[in-house]
Amino acid sequence: MRSLLITNVLVFFLATTHSIIVSRRYSTKVEFDNEETKNDLLGEYKARSLCMCSAKCRKDCRFFGYNNNLKLCRVYRKVYTTQKSNMENGWRYFFNNFLPLDCSDLREDGHTTSGVYDIYPYSTGAHPIRAYCDMGTMNGGWTAIQKRINGFQSFDQKWPEYKNGFGDPEQDYWIGNDVIHQLTKRKNSRLYVSISLTDGRTLFELYDRFSVSNETEKYKLFLAGKPSGTLGDSIFKTGTNGADLSGMFFSTPGTDNDRSIKGVCTQHCRCGWWMNDCYNACLNGPWSTKAWQAPWAPAVMSGKSVTGTKMMIRRH
């Protein structure tokens, strides 16, 4: 487990030589030494040692700087390119080599607070994605691929928006079909669906295997294993006409890939979703209206009773 490296023998000064020992997690770049930057600064702290400074590099921290002369620590959100403009002697910077693929990586690394984090689902590591991480449900480590809490974000979006993602992970958002594919293409992932209701209940369903193919294959949905929970299964009912969404393509308004008469399903739900003929569950319908029919039949028949939804994945 990679957690707690940061608080153990991570980095420290050798008092006599002022050389630096760095764990495999961090690396230094001499070209940044003695620079001063406050771009994307997360915080500035007094720190008696480099080890104390490194402990400040937690949520969203991509690198930190420590000035041993000033006993000052700065932590940053993004890696910057060298500027060679503002110089301040005594600074050395330590760059985080650990790029979390998903919220499971962050949970293993010791992050226990639910919230929005940077994840790196693309193999290059050069494209961070902002995602909501649920660190409390079933031991945490869940990456929210869909979240709705207030209806401020319309889910009546076209193919490019569902492909690339939209909304605000702090509130309502769809992480993007390309990202979902990246997160599920190599790892076995579970899917956790929850719906909060006006009567105060929150119901859930857990699927043991979940993945989404790439855009060429129209983001085909794959589900397997026996579902369990309090919602009841409404998206994976083998042999039930229109209800089994496993193996179905993704559709959006204007891009119809379902098995019904052309355009009927997307016109009905006014959103993007996996559809057969048409569906018995759809979490992206018009928020809190009668037009949002069968968010999760038969447990939830009308969107008027919904106060929140989540779709979350975690590898296993």
C-alpha positions in Angstrom: 0.0 0.0 0.0 1.4 3.3 -1.1 -0.2 5.4 1.5 1.8 7.0 4.3 5.0 7.1 2.3 4.6 10.8 2.5 4.6 10.8 6.3 7.4 8.3 6.7 11.0 8.5 5.4 10.0 10.6 2.4 12.5 13.4 2.1 14.9 15.1 4.4 18.1 17.1 4.5 21.4 15.7 5.4 22.6 18.4 7.8 26.2 18.4 7.0 26.1 18.4 3.2 22.6 19.8 2.5 22.1 17.1 -0.1 18.7 15.6 -0.4 17.3 12.1 -0.4 14.0 11.7 -2.2 11.7 8.6 -2.3 10.6 7.2 -5.7 7.4 9.2 -5.2 9.1 12.6 -5.6 11.8 13.9 -7.9 13.6 17.2 -8.0 14.5 19.3 -11.1 17.5 21.5 -10.6 16.3 24.0 -13.2 13.6 25.1 -10.8 15.9 25.7 -7.8 15.8 29.2 -6.3 12.7 30.2 -8.4 9.8 31.9 -6.8 6.3 31.2 -8.1 2.8 31.6 -6.6 0.9 30.3 -9.6 -1.7 27.7 -8.6 -0.6 28.0 -5.0 -2.7 25.9 -2.7 -1.1 27.2 0.5 2.0 28.6 2.2 3.1 27.3 5.7 5.8 27.5 8.2 7.6 24.2 8.5 10.6 23.2 10.6 11.7 20.5 8.2 11.3 19.2 4.7 9.5 16.2 6.0 6.9 18.5 7.7 6.5 20.3 4.4 6.0 17.1 2.4 3.1 16.2 4.7 1.3 19.3 3.5 1.3 17.9 -0.1 -2.1 16.0 0.1 -5.3 16.6 -1.8 -4.8 18.1 -5.3 -1.1 18.7 -4.6 1.2 18.0 -7.6 4.4 19.5 -6.2 5.7 21.4 -3.2 8.6 23.7 -2.5 10.7 24.1 0.6 13.1 26.9 1.7 15.3 25.6 4.4 16.7 29.1 5.2 13.2 30.5 5.7 11.7 27.3 7.1 8.8 28.0 4.6 6.7 25.5 2.7 4.6 26.1 -0.4 2.3 23.5 -2.0 0.9 23.7 -5.6 -1.9 22.3 -7.6 -0.2 22.2 -11.1 3.3 21.6 -12.4 4.5 24.8 -14.0 7.3 25.4 -16.6 10.4 27.2 -15.6 10.1 31.0 -15.7 13.5 32.2 -14.7 12.0 35.6 -13.8 11.3 35.8 -10.1 14.3 34.4 -8.2 14.5 33.8 -4.5 17.4 31.9 -3.0 16.9 28.8 -1.0 14.0 27.1 -2.7 14.0 23.6 -4.0 10.9 21.9 -5.5 9.7 18.3 -5.3 7.5 16.9 -8.0 4.9 14.2 -7.3 5.6 11.2 -9.6 2.4 9.5 -8.4 -0.5 10.1 -10.8 -3.7 8.5 -9.5 -5.6 6.7 -12.2 -8.9 7.0 -10.2 -10.3 7.5 -6.8 -9.2 4.0 -5.7 -5.6 5.1 -6.1 -6.3 8.1 -4.0 -7.9 6.0 -1.3 -5.0 3.7 -1.2 -2.7 6.7 -1.0 -4.4 7.8 2.3 -7.1 10.2 1.1 -10.2 9.6 3.2 -12.2 12.8 2.6 -14.9 12.8 -0.1 -14.6 15.6 -2.5 -13.3 16.7 -5.9 -9.8 15.5 -6.9 -7.6 15.3 -10.0 -7.3 11.9 -11.5 -5.3 10.7 -14.5 -7.2 8.0 -16.5 -5.2 8.6 -19.6 -2.0 6.6 -19.9 0.1 9.7 -20.8 -0.7 11.3 -17.4 -0.8 14.6 -19.1 -4.5 15.1 -19.0 -6.0 15.5 -15.5 -9.7 15.0 -15.0 -11.6 16.6 -12.2 -13.8 13.9 -10.5 -15.8 13.6 -7.4 -14.4 10.8 -5.1 -16.7 9.1 -2.6 -14.4 8.0 0.2 -17.1 6.9 2.6 -19.4 4.4 0.9 -18.4 0.8 1.3 -14.8 1.7 2.3 -14.5 4.5 -0.3 -12.4 4.8 -3.4 -15.5 5.3 -5.7 -15.1 7.5 -8.8 -18.4 9.3 -9.6 -19.1 9.1 -13.3 -22.5 10.8 -12.9 -23.8 13.0 -10.0 -26.9 15.1 -9.6 -27.8 17.0 -6.5 -29.7 20.1 -7.5 -30.7 20.0 -11.2 -28.8 23.2 -12.1 -27.0 21.3 -14.9 -29.2 20.2 -17.9 -28.5 16.7 -19.1 -30.3 17.4 -22.4 -27.0 17.3 -24.2 -25.7 16.1 -27.5 -23.1 13.4 -28.4 -20.0 15.6 -28.1 -20.9 16.8 -24.6 -21.6 13.2 -23.4 -18.3 12.2 -25.0 -16.2 14.8 -23.3 -18.1 15.4 -20.1 -20.0 18.4 -18.8 -21.1 20.1 -15.6 -19.4 20.7 -12.2 -18.2 17.6 -10.2 -18.9 19.6 -7.0 -22.6 19.6 -8.0 -24.1 18.0 -11.1 -21.9 16.4 -13.8 -21.3 13.7 -16.3 -17.6 12.7 -16.3 -17.5 11.9 -20.1 -17.9 8.6 -22.0 -14.3 8.7 -23.1 -13.2 8.9 -19.5 -15.5 6.1 -18.5 -14.0 3.9 -21.2 -10.5 4.7 -20.1 -11.4 3.9 -16.5 -12.9 0.6 -17.3 -11.0 -0.8 -20.3 -8.2 -2.5 -18.4 -9.6 -3.1 -14.9 -12.6 -5.1 -13.6 -14.9 -2.4 -12.2 -18.0 -2.4 -10.0 -20.9 0.0 -10.6 -22.7 1.5 -7.7 -26.0 3.4 -8.4 -27.8 5.4 -5.8 -31.0 7.4 -5.8 -32.0 9.8 -3.0 -35.8 10.4 -2.6 -38.0 13.1 -1.2 -39.1 10.8 1.6 -35.5 10.8 2.9 -34.5 7.3 1.7 -31.4 6.6 -0.4 -31.7 3.4 -2.4 -28.8 1.7 -4.2 -27.9 -1.1 -6.5 -24.4 -2.7 -6.9 -23.3 -4.4 -10.1 -20.2 -6.6 -10.0 -18.9 -6.0 -13.5 -19.2 -2.8 -15.5 -17.4 -1.4 -18.5 -18.0 0.8 -21.5 -16.4 0.4 -24.9 -14.9 3.2 -27.0 -16.5 5.7 -29.3 -16.0 3.5 -32.4 -18.2 1.0 -30.7 -20.7 3.7 -29.6 -19.8 3.4 -26.0 -21.4 -0.1 -25.7 -22.4 -1.0 -22.1 -21.3 -4.2 -20.5 -22.7 -5.6 -17.2 -22.2 -8.9 -15.6 -22.6 -10.7 -12.3 -25.6 -10.8 -9.9 -26.7 -7.3 -8.9 -27.6 -6.6 -5.3 -29.1 -3.7 -3.2 -32.3 -1.9 -2.3 -33.2 -0.4 -5.7 -33.7 -3.6 -7.5 -32.3 -4.4 -10.9 -33.7 -2.3 -13.7 -30.9 -2.1 -16.3 -29.7 -5.7 -16.5 -32.7 -8.1 -16.8 -31.7 -10.8 -19.2 -34.5 -11.8 -21.6 -36.8 -8.9 -20.6 -37.7 -6.9 -23.7 -36.4 -3.4 -23.5 -35.0 -3.7 -20.0 -31.7 -5.4 -20.6 -29.2 -2.6 -21.4 -26.1 -4.7 -21.3 -24.7 -4.8 -24.8 -26.6 -1.6 -25.8 -25.1 1.4 -27.5 -25.2 4.9 -26.0 -27.7 7.4 -27.5 -28.2 11.1 -27.3 -30.6 13.6 -28.8 -29.6 13.7 -32.5 -27.6 10.5 -32.3 -30.0 7.5 -32.1 -28.4 4.1 -31.5 -31.2 2.2 -29.8 -33.5 -0.5 -31.1 -36.8 1.5 -31.1 -38.3 3.6 -33.9 -35.8 6.2 -34.7 -35.5 9.0 -32.2 -38.4 7.9 -30.0 -36.3 7.0 -26.9 -34.1 10.0 -26.9 -37.1 12.3 -27.5 -38.8 10.7 -24.6 -36.0 11.0 -22.0 -34.4 14.2 -23.5 -30.9 13.0 -22.4 -28.1 10.6 -23.2 -28.3 7.0 -22.0 -27.9 3.4 -23.0 -31.2 2.3 -24.6 -32.7 -0.9 -25.8 -36.4 -0.5 -26.5 -36.4 1.9 -24.7 -35.4 1.5 -21.0 -36.7 0.8 -17.5 -34.1 3.0 -15.9 -32.5 6.3 -16.9 -30.8 8.6 -14.4 -30.3 11.5 -16.8 -33.9 12.6 -17.5 -35.3 16.1 -17.0 -34.7 17.0 -13.4 -37.6 16.9 -10.9 -40.4 16.8 -13.5 -43.2 14.4 -14.5 -41.4 14.2 -17.9 -38.7 12.2 -16.2 -40.4 8.9 -16.3 -39.0 5.7 -14.8 -35.8 6.9 -13.3 -35.5 3.3 -11.9 -38.7 1.2 -12.4 -40.5 -0.1 -10.5 -38.8 1.4 -7.3 -38.8 5.0 -8.6 -41.4 5.8 -11.3 -41.2 9.6 -11.4 -38.4 12.1 -11.4 -40.6 14.3 -9.1 -39.6 12.1 -6.2 -35.8 12.2 -6.9 -33.5 14.6 -4.9 -30.2 13.1 -6.0 -28.5 10.4 -8.1 -25.0 8.9 -8.3 -23.3 6.4 -10.6 -19.9 5.4 -9.2 -17.3 2.9 -10.2 -14.4 1.2 -8.4 -12.0 -1.4 -9.7 -11.5 -4.7 -8.0 
